[in-house]
């Protein structure tokens, strides 16, 4: 009997881990409909800030601040190890590093150049040299580029609970 209970628990765990909350959904955009792939929590494109508005929000934050928001941007690059982070464009060459709440979902590795809408928490972080080098390695940077990272830097960060990717 004990063996059957253990087997049932394993089966339930396996079945619950199979879905990563990926959905394809149609969201209205003005007169036309835009097709999105949805990851994480279900969100809509309503009230999403544009990159220039989000840049202003970030400029008014200090390291201890956090704000709940939603914004649109273009993906610059994605973690090539497993899709656990992405960099999204802001205004004037700035970018935000987006990670996913509780590692609950990951992004496809081939979405660079696509527009996304992210929903969650924006904040400022002082990123250590070691962490910068880790992300550079995950992003496929050269050894020389990784070695050139020698100082901590202030970064715009975002913890997303939901993401829409245009198809």
Secondary structure, 3 states (H helix, E strand, C coil): CHHHHHHHHHHHHHHHHHCCCCEEEEEEECCEEEEEEEEECCCCCCCCECHHHHHHHHHCCCCCCEEEEEEEEEEEEECCCCCCEEEEECCCCCEEEEEEHHHCCCCCCCCCCCEEEEEEEEEEEEECHHHHHHHHHHCCCCHHHHHCCCCCEEEEEEEEEEEEEEC
